[in-house]
Amino acid sequence: MSDFAAVTDFVVVYVAEAHPTDGWAMSGNMDIRQHRSLEERLAAAEMLALHDIPCPVLVDTMDNGAARAYAAMPDRLYIVLDGVCVYKGWPGTAGYQPEAVRDWLQKFSG
């Protein structure tokens, strides 16, 4: 990410928990239940931020507006330039391809 600090700002948007302990839980995941309040979602996002995320961690609203607008469950990469989506990765683990974002940014930054 530091390679592109001059041309972009990176953010993580924490949305509804994909694998809550009281839902579709997976072994080895942290003990996070589905958020019932914004305070719970903020606390989960703070736990994520403890993992040395090198950019700001934003938090979706409880009505999941960002997740719905960007079809971001469970995860997805986007590049937004001047308010226009110029890169939209595929959703989910198979679609999570940071190297595609790097390639796009390298072409953009010349």
C-alpha positions as CSV (number, residue, x, y, z in Angstrom):
1,M,0.0,0.0,0.0
2,S,2.8,2.4,0.7
3,D,3.8,2.0,-3.0
4,F,0.7,4.0,-3.9
5,A,0.5,6.5,-1.0
6,A,1.0,9.4,-3.4
7,V,-2.0,8.4,-5.6
8,T,-4.5,6.8,-3.4
9,D,-6.1,6.5,0.1
10,F,-6.9,3.0,1.3
11,V,-9.7,2.1,3.8
12,V,-11.2,-1.0,5.2
13,V,-15.0,-0.9,5.7
14,Y,-16.0,-3.4,8.4
15,V,-19.4,-4.8,7.6
16,A,-21.6,-7.4,9.2
17,E,-19.6,-10.4,10.6
18,A,-19.4,-13.0,7.9
19,H,-18.8,-16.0,10.3
20,P,-20.4,-15.1,13.7
21,T,-20.3,-17.6,16.5
22,D,-24.1,-17.5,16.5
23,G,-24.5,-18.0,12.8
24,W,-22.3,-19.6,10.1
25,A,-19.4,-20.1,12.4
26,M,-16.0,-21.5,11.2
27,S,-13.4,-23.2,13.5
28,G,-10.5,-20.9,14.3
29,N,-12.5,-17.7,14.0
30,M,-12.5,-15.1,16.7
31,D,-15.4,-15.3,19.2
32,I,-17.6,-12.6,17.6
33,R,-21.4,-13.0,17.4
34,Q,-23.6,-11.2,14.9
35,H,-23.7,-7.6,15.9
36,R,-26.9,-6.5,17.6
37,S,-25.9,-2.9,18.0
38,L,-23.6,-0.4,16.6
39,E,-21.5,-0.6,19.8
40,E,-21.0,-4.3,19.2
41,R,-20.0,-3.7,15.6
42,L,-17.6,-0.9,16.6
43,A,-16.0,-3.2,19.2
44,A,-15.5,-5.9,16.6
45,A,-13.9,-3.4,14.2
46,E,-11.6,-2.3,17.0
47,M,-10.5,-5.9,17.4
48,L,-9.7,-6.0,13.6
49,A,-7.7,-2.7,13.9
50,L,-5.5,-4.3,16.5
51,H,-4.0,-6.5,13.7
52,D,-1.9,-3.6,12.4
53,I,-4.2,-2.7,9.5
54,P,-2.2,-0.1,7.7
55,C,-5.2,2.1,6.9
56,P,-8.3,3.5,8.5
57,V,-11.0,1.0,9.5
58,L,-14.5,2.5,8.8
59,V,-17.6,0.8,10.1
60,D,-20.8,0.1,8.2
61,T,-24.1,1.2,9.7
62,M,-26.4,-1.3,11.3
63,D,-28.7,-1.2,8.2
64,N,-25.7,-2.5,6.2
65,G,-25.9,0.4,3.7
66,A,-22.3,0.1,2.5
67,A,-22.4,-3.7,2.3
68,R,-25.6,-3.5,0.2
69,A,-24.4,-0.6,-2.0
70,Y,-21.2,-2.4,-2.8
71,A,-22.3,-6.0,-2.6
72,A,-19.5,-6.4,-0.1
73,M,-20.4,-9.6,1.8
74,P,-18.2,-11.3,2.8
75,D,-15.4,-9.2,1.3
76,R,-14.6,-7.3,-1.9
77,L,-12.1,-4.9,-3.3
78,Y,-13.0,-1.7,-5.0
79,I,-11.2,1.3,-6.5
80,V,-13.3,4.5,-6.5
81,L,-11.9,7.5,-8.4
82,D,-13.5,10.9,-8.1
83,G,-16.7,9.2,-6.9
84,V,-16.8,6.6,-9.8
85,C,-16.2,2.9,-9.3
86,V,-13.3,2.1,-11.7
87,Y,-12.5,-1.3,-10.4
88,K,-14.8,-3.9,-8.8
89,G,-13.3,-7.2,-7.7
90,W,-15.4,-10.4,-7.5
91,P,-16.9,-11.1,-4.1
92,G,-15.7,-13.6,-1.6
93,T,-12.4,-15.4,-1.0
94,A,-11.9,-16.4,-4.6
95,G,-12.5,-12.8,-5.8
96,Y,-10.2,-11.2,-3.2
97,Q,-7.2,-10.4,-5.5
98,P,-5.0,-7.6,-4.2
99,E,-2.6,-8.1,-7.1
100,A,-5.3,-7.0,-9.5
101,V,-5.7,-3.8,-7.5
102,R,-1.9,-3.4,-7.6
103,D,-1.9,-3.9,-11.4
104,W,-4.7,-1.3,-11.9
105,L,-2.9,1.2,-9.6
106,Q,0.4,0.7,-11.4
107,K,-1.2,1.4,-14.8
108,F,-3.0,4.4,-13.4
109,S,0.0,5.9,-11.7
110,G,2.2,5.4,-14.8
